[in-house]
């Protein structure tokens, strides 16, 4: 009987030889490719026994990703057996798969992760960015079965199956990324229920992206609630002293807010209350709030109903901090336009220049839309620029205490170079209170 190491080696060799085989619909694979693939699989299964294979590799189910432009990628299935459509995007971050999957900003999207291994630290309740998974489906190169973290509460594969997420693994994510970088963030269909490619083609052609979709209303809270939990700290790290008498109240307009944003506000000793996007400007202003945060969220900013009217009623009356979708909505309210990027910014290492200081921030980002710099009125100050493609990453209206950034200063996952934005916002709130 082959050892577990032998089984892993054989499986790895087989994947290396057979993945990256994708074709355009209408052009059949050659007979040689078919014979070779079947021979490789047969050889691998003869060399290892079922008892020596991990459960995920025991009779693996096929999975297919079919894009609207006809491109097909194949791999294997885990998680829930299903047919899922959505806009396919990729994220280049090395860590943080649980945070990404539970980030409401991924609603409507099939998430492809470029990192080599996913699942190695398991999952835990404290790292979730919401109370459920919002990504439509997940595509990875390798799905680890054995978590290696003292904070892990559950195996990632078991968790994904339990919460009903369709997962494609064993895919050549490099080929998927290269295609998206050329074709753009195209919609598509991921099938993990054994459906053949030919049956998916027409459904993939009909799949929708996020253009014109008001997805924020689908992920936002329906009722206001208070939040009082700060960032996770190691058991060996003591919590900083907070003055209970110096806690300005702030409102967070929930367009799909991440919990890490709320945690960072609490870490600045702010009293946080989350409000639904249906709230009126009058309700916000009469609530005694010293500042307002416009949160991140999914979908097309130009399609978010009522957002511009709400924000217009707040500008000039209270300090405002916009993050990601909040930055786009603020740009629209101030007279600018938003445009869709070819394949978006999704990752944890995007360089951004802070124009006032010349300092370069390494930032966490997750957005498909951006404010068009040339469309903004002259009084709006551009504060940050993306060093990769020159797109706008921050804007401000200093005379009324308004600031917004396209990236995620709270990270989760990602670096903390920009966390000082929360400190600046807290200072503006305290000045307003005094």
C-alpha positions, 0 to 999 in steps of 0.5 A: 500500500502506498504511503500518505506521502506517496499519495500526495506526491502522485496526486500533485504530479497528476494535477501539475500535468492535467490542470490548465487545460481549458478550451473555448466552447465549440473547439473540441479537445483533441483525442490525444488530450482525452486519452492522456488525461484518462490514462494519468487519472487511471495510473494515479488511482492504481498507485494509491488506495482509497484508504491512503487518500484524504477524504477530499481526494476520495473519488473527487467530483468534477467542477467547471467554470464557464465564462460568458465569453465561452472560456472553460476552466475545469477542476474539482468540487468541494463544499455544496453541489450547486450551479452558481452564477456571478461576476468572476473576480480574483484576489491576490492576498496571501491570507484572509480567505475567511474575511474575504468570503464573509465580506458583504462587498463580495455579494454577487461575485465568484471569488478566485484566490491566487494564493497557493493554499487555502484553508491552512489556518481553518476558520473561527468566529472572531475573524468573520466580517459578517454573520454569513458568507456573501461571496457567491462561490469560491475557486482555489488552487489547493484546499487544505484539510488540516488547519495549523493554527491555535485559533482554528475552531473548524476545518475550512473545507467542513465549514464551507460545506456546512454553510452551503458554499460551492467550491472549485479546487484544483483549478489553474488559478493563474490561467483564470487570472490571466484571462480576467486581466485581458477580458475584464471581470466577466460573469460566469457559472461555476458548477460543482454538481457534476453538470457537463460543460455543454449544459452550462454554456447558455446559462453562462452567456446569460449570467449578469455582472454587477453593473446597474445592480443595487446590491447594498440594500441586499446586504445592509442591516434592516434595523439600527444596532450598537457595536462595542467590540474592538479588534482581536488582541492576543492573550498576552496583549493588554488592552489600552486604557480608555477614557469612558467620558471621552467617547463621541457617538458616531453613526455608521451608514451600513451599505455592507459594512465589515465588522473590522471597520466597526472594531477600529472605530471602537479602538478609537474610543468612539461609541458606534451605532450602525444605521440602515441605508434607508435612514434619513439625514434628519434622523442621523443629525437629530441622533446627536452623532459627532461623525458619520462613516459611510461604509463599504459595500457591493455593487454599482455605486450609481445604482444605490437608491437614496444614497446621494440624497442622504449624503447630501443632507449630511455634508457640511453638518457633521464630519464624514469618513467614506470607505470604499463604496462610501468613497464612491457614493461621496464622489457622486454626491459631490458632483463626480462620476464613477467608472468600472475598472477593467478587473478591479482592485482586489488584494492586500498589497496595492501601493497608494501615494498620500499626496500631502506627505508623499508617503506610500501606503501599502493598502488592502483593496476590494472594489470594481468601481472608482471615482473618475478624478477629472469629473470632480469639481475643483473644490474637491481635493484629491488626496490619494492616488493608486501607483499601479494604474493612477486611479483616484484612491482618496478625496476630501472637502477639508472645509467641511470635515469630509474625507474618503478613501477607496482602499480599506484602512482597517485591512482585514486582511492586509497591512495596517499602513493606513489605520491612522485615518481612523485616528484623524476621523476620531479627532474631527469628531472630538473637535465637533463635540467640544 
